[in-house]
Amino acid sequence: MTSSKSGTTPEAPRASTASKAANRAAKAPKAPKAAKELKAAKVPKAESHLALVRRARRINRELAEVYPYAHPELDFRNPFELLVATVLSAQTTDLRVNQTTPALFAAYPTPEDMAAAVPEEMEELIRPTGFFRAKTKSLLGLSAALRDDFGGEVPGRLEDLVKLPGVGRKTANVVLGNAFGVPGITVDTHFGRLVRRWKWTDEEDPVKVEAVIAGIFPKSEWTVLSHRVIFHGRRICHSRKPACGACPIAPLCPSYGEGETDPEKATKLLKYEMGGYPGQRLSPPADFPGKPAPALGAA
């Protein structure tokens, strides 16, 4: 997506025909024929960097087959909306943010509007996302900074974005990668958990994780890799009960067996479109094979 103005709309995803969407939906992971035939991939204790790179890139290629439609799961129409939505996504789900932002952006469509908001009124609008007082303070601060220091536009450089109140490196990479087309690795809890589970790194610090992964993949893959890994973490490779028996990359995973290995039981653990349920976006891309999420308060 490419846009440098907060009043413009990023490039829309390429539309797909109904048949193409159906074909992509058919690529949802299928349960292995026999769970007993699977076992954790063996990773040598002294795995060379070259071997690690090859293994990691193979997993990425497999994830690309499973999630050809991987995308940012926050609804947004311009860089400002994505920036605000990403700040709101802390300590809550993208679904809850997407259900909350329509009313927020209707009330405050520009940085200038948001900077002039009455704090108590904004708090009520974003209350469903949790930590609404702290988030209101961040949104008022970053909106004022955009108005005063950047002419009401979201900057397209990481060093500028991280200076905004409530904006860290993860948020900056989300905005750069998805609103400006600048490659970035988004190390959220899902991403960090999975790359450690796959033995790509044992680092815990997000900045160090980002540096390690950046050394494994070319820049051109950074943004979409982030989406694929996060998609997999949300849909199949869950934190507490990973659906190992329904995982399409199980033969490549050194942690296979940490979760449910029985294919039938594992299939019941799949979430969102993989399990036949709505996704997190109320307005998903045209090629998303699942169902749009319901609006806040919808039955």
C-alpha positions as CSV (number, residue, x, y, z in Angstrom):
1,M,0.0,0.0,0.0
2,T,1.3,3.4,-0.8
3,S,0.1,6.7,0.6
4,S,1.9,9.6,2.3
5,K,-1.1,11.7,3.1
6,S,-3.3,11.1,6.0
7,G,-6.3,12.2,4.0
8,T,-5.7,9.7,1.2
9,T,-6.7,6.1,0.8
10,P,-3.9,3.4,0.5
11,E,-3.8,1.4,-2.6
12,A,-6.7,-1.1,-2.5
13,P,-5.8,-4.9,-2.6
14,R,-6.3,-6.4,-6.0
15,A,-9.8,-7.7,-6.4
16,S,-10.4,-11.4,-6.8
17,T,-13.1,-13.3,-8.6
18,A,-15.5,-15.5,-6.6
19,S,-13.8,-18.6,-8.0
20,K,-10.4,-17.3,-7.0
21,A,-11.5,-16.6,-3.5
22,A,-13.0,-20.0,-3.3
23,N,-9.8,-21.6,-4.5
24,R,-7.9,-19.7,-1.8
25,A,-10.4,-20.8,0.9
26,A,-9.8,-24.4,-0.2
27,K,-6.2,-24.0,0.8
28,A,-7.1,-24.0,4.4
29,P,-4.9,-26.5,6.3
30,K,-6.2,-30.1,6.2
31,A,-5.7,-32.5,9.1
32,P,-2.9,-35.0,8.5
33,K,-4.0,-38.4,7.6
34,A,-2.3,-40.0,10.5
35,A,-0.9,-38.0,13.4
36,K,1.4,-40.8,14.4
37,E,3.3,-40.3,11.2
38,L,4.3,-36.8,12.2
39,K,7.1,-35.8,14.5
40,A,8.9,-32.7,15.5
41,A,11.5,-31.5,13.0
42,K,15.0,-32.2,14.3
43,V,17.1,-29.1,14.7
44,P,20.8,-29.8,15.3
45,K,22.1,-28.1,18.5
46,A,24.9,-26.6,16.5
47,E,22.7,-25.6,13.5
48,S,24.7,-23.5,11.1
49,H,23.4,-20.0,10.1
50,L,23.0,-21.2,6.5
51,A,20.9,-24.2,7.7
52,L,18.8,-21.9,9.9
53,V,18.2,-19.5,7.0
54,R,17.1,-22.3,4.7
55,R,14.7,-23.8,7.2
56,A,13.2,-20.5,8.1
57,R,12.7,-19.5,4.5
58,R,11.1,-22.9,3.7
59,I,8.6,-22.3,6.6
60,N,7.9,-18.9,5.1
61,R,7.2,-20.4,1.7
62,E,4.8,-22.9,3.2
63,L,3.0,-20.1,5.1
64,A,2.7,-18.2,1.9
65,E,0.8,-21.2,0.4
66,V,-1.5,-21.4,3.4
67,Y,-2.2,-17.7,3.8
68,P,-1.9,-16.1,0.3
69,Y,-4.3,-13.5,1.6
70,A,-2.4,-12.5,4.7
71,H,-3.0,-8.8,5.5
72,P,-3.1,-6.3,8.4
73,E,-6.1,-7.1,10.5
74,L,-6.9,-3.5,11.5
75,D,-9.4,-1.6,9.4
76,F,-8.0,1.6,8.1
77,R,-8.4,4.0,5.1
78,N,-5.3,6.1,5.5
79,P,-2.0,6.3,7.5
80,F,-3.6,8.3,10.3
81,E,-6.4,5.7,10.9
82,L,-3.8,2.9,10.9
83,L,-1.6,4.8,13.3
84,V,-4.5,5.4,15.7
85,A,-5.8,1.8,15.4
86,T,-2.4,0.4,16.1
87,V,-2.0,2.4,19.2
88,L,-5.5,1.3,20.4
89,S,-4.6,-2.4,19.7
90,A,-2.3,-2.6,22.7
91,Q,-3.7,-5.1,25.3
92,T,-6.8,-5.9,23.3
93,T,-7.8,-7.7,20.1
94,D,-7.8,-6.2,16.6
95,L,-11.4,-7.2,16.4
96,R,-12.4,-5.0,19.4
97,V,-10.4,-2.1,17.9
98,N,-12.1,-2.5,14.5
99,Q,-15.5,-2.5,16.3
100,T,-14.6,0.7,18.1
101,T,-12.8,2.9,15.5
102,P,-15.8,3.6,13.2
103,A,-17.4,5.9,15.8
104,L,-14.0,7.3,16.7
105,F,-13.1,8.3,13.2
106,A,-16.5,9.6,12.5
107,A,-16.0,12.0,15.4
108,Y,-12.4,12.8,14.7
109,P,-11.4,12.2,11.1
110,T,-8.2,14.2,11.1
111,P,-5.3,14.8,13.5
112,E,-6.5,18.4,13.9
113,D,-10.0,17.1,14.9
114,M,-8.5,14.6,17.3
115,A,-6.1,17.0,18.9
116,A,-9.0,19.3,19.8
117,A,-11.1,16.5,21.3
118,V,-12.5,16.7,24.8
119,P,-10.6,13.9,26.7
120,E,-13.7,12.6,28.5
121,E,-15.6,12.3,25.3
122,M,-12.8,10.4,23.6
123,E,-12.4,8.1,26.6
124,E,-16.0,7.0,26.2
125,L,-15.6,6.2,22.5
126,I,-12.5,4.1,23.0
127,R,-13.5,2.5,26.4
128,P,-14.2,-0.9,24.8
129,T,-10.4,-1.2,24.0
130,G,-9.3,-1.0,27.6
131,F,-6.8,1.3,29.2
132,F,-8.8,4.1,27.7
133,R,-7.4,6.9,29.8
134,A,-3.8,6.1,28.9
135,K,-4.7,5.6,25.2
136,T,-6.7,8.9,25.1
137,K,-3.6,10.7,26.4
138,S,-1.5,9.1,23.7
139,L,-3.9,9.8,20.9
140,L,-4.3,13.5,22.0
141,G,-0.5,13.8,22.2
142,L,0.3,12.2,18.9
143,S,-2.5,14.1,17.1
144,A,-1.2,17.4,18.5
145,A,2.3,16.4,17.4
146,L,1.1,15.6,13.9
147,R,-0.7,18.9,13.7
148,D,2.1,21.0,15.1
149,D,5.2,19.3,13.8
150,F,4.2,17.4,10.6
151,G,1.6,19.6,9.0
152,G,-1.2,17.2,9.9
153,E,0.4,14.4,8.0
154,V,1.7,11.0,9.3
155,P,5.5,10.9,8.7
156,G,6.9,8.1,6.6
157,R,10.1,7.7,8.6
158,L,10.7,5.4,11.5
159,E,12.8,8.0,13.4
160,D,9.9,10.5,13.2
161,L,7.2,8.0,14.1
162,V,8.8,6.7,17.3
163,K,8.9,10.3,18.6
164,L,5.2,10.5,18.7
165,P,3.5,9.8,22.0
166,G,2.4,6.2,22.4
167,V,4.3,5.1,19.3
168,G,7.0,2.5,19.7
169,R,9.1,0.6,17.1
170,K,6.4,-2.1,16.6
171,T,3.7,0.5,15.9
172,A,6.0,2.4,13.6
173,N,6.8,-0.7,11.6
174,V,3.1,-1.5,11.2
175,V,2.4,1.9,9.8
176,L,5.5,2.0,7.6
177,G,4.9,-1.5,6.1
178,N,1.2,-1.2,5.5
179,A,0.6,2.5,4.8
180,F,3.8,3.5,3.1
181,G,5.2,0.3,1.6
182,V,8.4,0.6,3.6
183,P,9.5,-2.9,4.7
184,G,9.2,-3.6,8.4
185,I,9.1,-6.5,10.8
186,T,6.3,-6.4,13.4
187,V,7.4,-8.2,16.5
188,D,4.2,-8.6,18.5
189,T,3.5,-11.3,21.0
190,H,2.5,-13.8,18.3
191,F,5.5,-13.2,16.2
192,G,8.0,-13.4,19.0
193,R,6.3,-16.6,20.3
194,L,6.4,-18.4,17.0
195,V,9.9,-17.5,15.9
196,R,11.1,-18.9,19.3
197,R,9.0,-22.0,18.9
198,W,10.5,-22.6,15.5
199,K,14.0,-22.0,16.9
200,W,14.8,-19.1,14.6
201,T,16.0,-17.3,17.7
202,D,15.9,-17.5,21.5
203,E,15.9,-13.8,22.0
204,E,13.1,-12.3,24.1
205,D,13.7,-8.6,23.5
206,P,11.5,-7.4,20.5
207,V,14.3,-5.2,19.1
208,K,16.8,-8.1,19.2
209,V,14.2,-10.5,17.7
210,E,13.6,-8.0,14.9
211,A,17.4,-7.7,14.2
212,V,17.8,-11.5,14.1
213,I,14.9,-12.1,11.7
214,A,15.9,-9.2,9.5
215,G,19.2,-11.0,9.0
216,I,17.4,-14.2,7.8
217,F,15.0,-12.7,5.2
218,P,15.3,-10.1,2.5
219,K,13.7,-6.8,3.1
220,S,11.1,-7.4,0.4
221,E,9.7,-10.2,2.7
222,W,9.6,-8.4,6.0
223,T,6.1,-6.9,6.0
224,V,4.3,-9.9,4.5
225,L,6.3,-12.3,6.6
226,S,5.0,-10.5,9.7
227,H,1.5,-11.0,8.5
228,R,1.9,-14.7,7.7
229,V,3.5,-15.5,11.1
230,I,0.9,-13.5,13.0
231,F,-1.9,-15.1,11.0
232,H,-0.5,-18.5,11.9
233,G,-0.2,-17.6,15.5
234,R,-3.8,-16.4,15.8
235,R,-5.3,-19.3,13.8
236,I,-3.4,-22.4,14.4
237,C,-0.2,-22.1,16.5
238,H,-1.9,-20.8,19.6
239,S,-0.1,-20.0,22.8
240,R,-1.7,-22.5,25.2
241,K,-3.2,-25.0,22.8
242,P,-1.5,-25.1,19.4
243,A,-3.4,-27.2,16.9
244,C,-0.4,-29.3,16.0
245,G,-2.5,-32.1,14.4
246,A,-4.1,-29.6,11.9
247,C,-0.9,-27.6,11.2
248,P,0.3,-27.6,7.6
249,I,3.9,-26.9,8.6
250,A,4.0,-29.6,11.3
251,P,6.7,-31.6,9.6
252,L,8.9,-28.5,9.6
253,C,8.3,-27.5,13.3
254,P,10.8,-28.5,16.0
255,S,8.1,-27.9,18.6
256,Y,5.5,-30.2,17.1
257,G,3.7,-32.1,19.9
258,E,3.5,-29.1,22.3
259,G,-0.2,-29.0,21.4
260,E,-3.0,-31.3,20.4
261,T,-1.7,-33.8,17.8
262,D,-4.9,-35.7,17.1
263,P,-6.2,-34.3,13.7
264,E,-9.9,-34.3,14.6
265,K,-9.3,-32.7,18.0
266,A,-6.8,-30.2,16.6
267,T,-9.2,-29.1,13.8
268,K,-11.7,-28.0,16.5
269,L,-9.1,-25.6,17.8
270,L,-8.7,-23.7,14.6
271,K,-9.8,-20.0,14.7
272,Y,-11.2,-17.4,12.4
273,E,-11.5,-18.4,8.7
274,M,-9.6,-21.6,9.4
275,G,-12.3,-22.7,11.7
276,G,-15.1,-21.4,9.6
277,Y,-15.6,-18.3,11.8
278,P,-15.6,-14.5,11.1
279,G,-12.2,-12.8,10.9
280,Q,-11.2,-9.7,12.8
281,R,-11.9,-7.0,10.2
282,L,-15.3,-5.5,9.6
283,S,-14.0,-4.5,6.1
284,P,-11.5,-7.2,5.0
285,P,-9.7,-7.2,1.7
286,A,-11.5,-8.5,-1.3
287,D,-9.5,-11.7,-1.4
288,F,-10.1,-12.7,2.2
289,P,-11.8,-16.1,2.1
290,G,-13.5,-15.8,5.5
291,K,-16.5,-13.9,6.9
292,P,-16.3,-10.2,7.9
293,A,-16.4,-9.6,11.6
294,P,-19.6,-8.2,13.1
295,A,-20.0,-4.6,14.2
296,L,-19.9,-3.7,17.9
297,G,-23.2,-4.7,19.5
298,A,-24.3,-6.9,16.5
299,A,-26.1,-10.1,17.4
